[in-house]
Amino acid sequence: MIKISEFQIKDVVNVANGKNLGNIGDIEINLDTGKIESVVINKNGKVLGLFGKEDEIVIPWRNILKIGEDVVLVRFNGKIPESNE
């Protein structure tokens, strides 16, 4: 079992290209089934969902391949939001 606070500090890495996508900022839960539907990755150090949603990446739960000690491996083929830094 893992706590959400432990889940959020892990780096999320895309196995398609090895890039670090960011950290998990939120999860989407289906209230009818009680199951996690997807995780929301925050880009650019965004904290607690502030500053809009344009820097979010939504990864369906079925695309999470492995939850390791330090990283979460995912399969993501979508577009990564541009950095505003």
Backbone as CSV, one residue per row, in Angstrom:
resi,resn,N_x,N_y,N_z,CA_x,CA_y,CA_z,C_x,C_y,C_z
1,MET,0.846,-1.173,0.000,0.000,0.000,0.000,0.895,1.240,0.000
2,ILE,0.405,2.302,-0.603,1.173,3.550,-0.682,0.251,4.719,-0.329
3,LYS,0.806,5.682,0.384,0.062,6.896,0.722,0.171,7.878,-0.428
4,ILE,-0.853,8.716,-0.583,-0.843,9.707,-1.667,0.332,10.664,-1.509
5,SER,0.708,10.988,-0.286,1.843,11.892,-0.068,3.146,11.273,-0.576
6,GLU,3.291,9.956,-0.462,4.475,9.269,-0.988,4.423,9.183,-2.515
7,PHE,3.232,9.013,-3.034,3.000,8.913,-4.475,3.363,10.228,-5.163
8,GLN,3.056,11.347,-4.526,3.241,12.658,-5.133,4.696,13.084,-5.250
9,ILE,5.596,12.530,-4.464,6.988,12.971,-4.522,7.815,12.185,-5.538
10,LYS,7.235,11.155,-6.111,7.942,10.353,-7.107,7.956,11.066,-8.454
11,ASP,9.074,10.945,-9.160,9.140,11.471,-10.525,8.345,10.547,-11.444
12,VAL,7.660,11.124,-12.405,6.912,10.351,-13.392,7.715,10.352,-14.686
13,VAL,8.100,9.146,-15.137,8.966,9.017,-16.313,8.216,8.290,-17.421
14,ASN,8.290,8.857,-18.618,7.650,8.288,-19.798,8.574,7.225,-20.398
15,VAL,8.112,5.979,-20.455,8.948,4.905,-21.005,9.124,5.030,-22.518
16,ALA,8.276,5.807,-23.186,8.382,5.971,-24.637,9.653,6.720,-25.038
17,ASN,10.094,7.667,-24.162,11.276,8.453,-24.518,12.229,8.700,-23.339
18,GLY,11.903,8.202,-22.154,12.763,8.360,-20.982,12.699,9.710,-20.314
19,LYS,11.792,10.588,-20.758,11.718,11.935,-20.198,10.932,11.967,-18.898
20,ASN,11.379,12.843,-18.003,10.675,13.087,-16.752,9.520,14.036,-17.055
21,LEU,8.289,13.587,-16.773,7.109,14.395,-17.067,6.770,15.361,-15.945
22,GLY,7.253,15.114,-14.740,6.934,15.957,-13.595,6.552,15.094,-12.407
23,ASN,5.703,15.641,-11.550,5.230,14.928,-10.366,3.714,14.881,-10.349
24,ILE,3.183,13.881,-9.659,1.735,13.730,-9.558,1.193,14.803,-8.625
25,GLY,0.273,15.598,-9.138,-0.321,16.664,-8.351,-1.716,16.333,-7.886
26,ASP,-2.368,15.411,-8.589,-3.759,15.102,-8.262,-4.116,13.740,-8.843
27,ILE,-5.213,13.186,-8.385,-5.743,11.946,-8.946,-7.221,12.148,-9.227
28,GLU,-7.728,11.430,-10.218,-9.153,11.459,-10.537,-9.735,10.106,-10.171
29,ILE,-10.749,10.124,-9.320,-11.365,8.899,-8.813,-12.799,8.798,-9.323
30,ASN,-13.169,7.617,-9.806,-14.546,7.341,-10.208,-15.340,7.097,-8.934
31,LEU,-16.275,7.973,-8.634,-17.035,7.862,-7.388,-17.986,6.676,-7.373
32,ASP,-18.372,6.184,-8.542,-19.259,5.019,-8.592,-18.520,3.723,-8.268
33,THR,-17.280,3.607,-8.753,-16.520,2.370,-8.542,-15.495,2.482,-7.417
34,GLY,-15.119,3.710,-7.068,-14.094,3.917,-6.054,-12.686,3.682,-6.575
35,LYS,-12.535,3.547,-7.893,-11.229,3.264,-8.490,-10.602,4.534,-9.060
36,ILE,-9.259,4.549,-9.053,-8.535,5.661,-9.653,-8.666,5.552,-11.169
37,GLU,-9.104,6.630,-11.801,-9.254,6.674,-13.256,-7.987,7.194,-13.926
38,SER,-7.366,8.220,-13.317,-6.175,8.808,-13.912,-5.398,9.595,-12.865
39,VAL,-4.163,9.913,-13.231,-3.343,10.791,-12.402,-3.059,12.048,-13.206
40,VAL,-2.919,13.153,-12.498,-2.664,14.438,-13.135,-1.247,14.863,-12.777
41,ILE,-0.438,15.082,-13.813,0.952,15.466,-13.639,1.054,16.980,-13.732
42,ASN,1.691,17.586,-12.720,1.929,19.025,-12.733,3.259,19.305,-13.389
43,LYS,3.270,20.258,-14.300,4.512,20.692,-14.953,5.009,21.973,-14.289
44,ASN,6.277,22.245,-14.465,6.885,23.522,-14.067,6.770,23.845,-12.590
45,GLY,6.754,22.850,-11.717,6.750,23.097,-10.289,5.460,23.683,-9.762
46,LYS,4.390,23.559,-10.496,3.101,24.091,-10.070,2.666,23.395,-8.785
47,VAL,2.142,24.141,-7.844,1.776,23.586,-6.544,0.273,23.694,-6.324
48,LEU,-0.325,22.611,-5.899,-1.735,22.569,-5.509,-2.679,23.054,-6.594
49,GLY,-2.319,22.841,-7.853,-3.212,23.175,-8.958,-3.362,24.655,-9.230
50,LEU,-2.459,25.485,-8.705,-2.563,26.922,-8.928,-2.096,27.286,-10.328
51,PHE,-2.507,28.435,-10.789,-2.086,29.009,-12.066,-2.656,28.296,-13.283
52,GLY,-3.809,27.694,-13.188,-4.488,27.138,-14.347,-4.143,25.702,-14.650
53,LYS,-4.818,25.149,-15.668,-4.672,23.749,-16.023,-3.880,23.522,-17.298
54,GLU,-3.387,24.586,-17.915,-2.709,24.402,-19.194,-1.398,23.640,-19.071
55,ASP,-0.860,23.531,-17.875,0.402,22.829,-17.679,0.208,21.442,-17.085
56,GLU,-0.959,20.865,-17.240,-1.231,19.540,-16.698,-1.188,18.470,-17.783
57,ILE,-0.747,17.296,-17.370,-0.784,16.120,-18.229,-1.639,15.099,-17.497
58,VAL,-2.662,14.557,-18.162,-3.524,13.552,-17.550,-3.132,12.182,-18.097
59,ILE,-2.774,11.276,-17.187,-2.354,9.926,-17.561,-3.416,8.942,-17.060
60,PRO,-4.074,8.215,-17.953,-5.039,7.198,-17.505,-4.336,6.141,-16.646
61,TRP,-5.028,5.652,-15.629,-4.451,4.669,-14.711,-3.924,3.446,-15.457
62,ARG,-4.593,3.045,-16.530,-4.157,1.861,-17.285,-2.793,2.071,-17.941
63,ASN,-2.329,3.327,-18.059,-1.038,3.629,-18.671,0.107,3.688,-17.662
64,ILE,-0.196,3.441,-16.394,0.860,3.360,-15.390,1.398,1.943,-15.431
65,LEU,2.676,1.834,-15.744,3.294,0.525,-15.927,3.914,-0.015,-14.654
66,LYS,4.528,0.850,-13.866,5.231,0.399,-12.664,5.360,1.554,-11.685
67,ILE,5.090,1.273,-10.419,5.325,2.250,-9.364,6.518,1.742,-8.572
68,GLY,7.643,2.431,-8.732,8.874,2.021,-8.072,9.125,2.831,-6.817
69,GLU,10.315,2.626,-6.237,10.687,3.329,-5.015,10.811,4.832,-5.240
70,ASP,11.397,5.209,-6.385,11.659,6.620,-6.660,10.889,7.182,-7.841
71,VAL,10.416,6.321,-8.738,9.761,6.793,-9.957,8.479,6.019,-10.245
72,VAL,7.644,6.646,-11.060,6.449,6.005,-11.603,6.669,5.950,-13.112
73,LEU,6.674,4.745,-13.668,6.864,4.581,-15.112,5.506,4.557,-15.797
74,VAL,5.352,5.394,-16.815,4.084,5.504,-17.528,4.317,5.409,-19.024
75,ARG,3.253,5.112,-19.753,3.268,5.164,-21.214,2.443,6.375,-21.605
76,PHE,3.111,7.371,-22.220,2.434,8.606,-22.605,2.880,8.999,-23.998
77,ASN,1.929,9.123,-24.909,2.235,9.488,-26.291,1.615,10.822,-26.686
78,GLY,1.041,11.512,-25.708,0.385,12.781,-26.006,1.360,13.938,-26.061
79,LYS,0.812,15.139,-26.200,1.616,16.351,-26.290,1.911,16.864,-24.886
80,ILE,3.171,17.193,-24.652,3.586,17.758,-23.378,3.450,19.271,-23.470
81,PRO,2.789,19.891,-22.477,2.630,21.355,-22.507,3.981,22.062,-22.553
82,GLU,4.013,23.180,-23.268,5.245,23.981,-23.363,5.557,24.618,-22.027
83,SER,6.842,24.756,-21.731,7.284,25.403,-20.506,7.183,26.917,-20.686
84,ASN,6.713,27.606,-19.641,6.591,29.066,-19.677,7.741,29.735,-18.951
85,GLU,8.805,29.002,-18.693,9.935,29.559,-17.937,10.798,30.422,-18.800
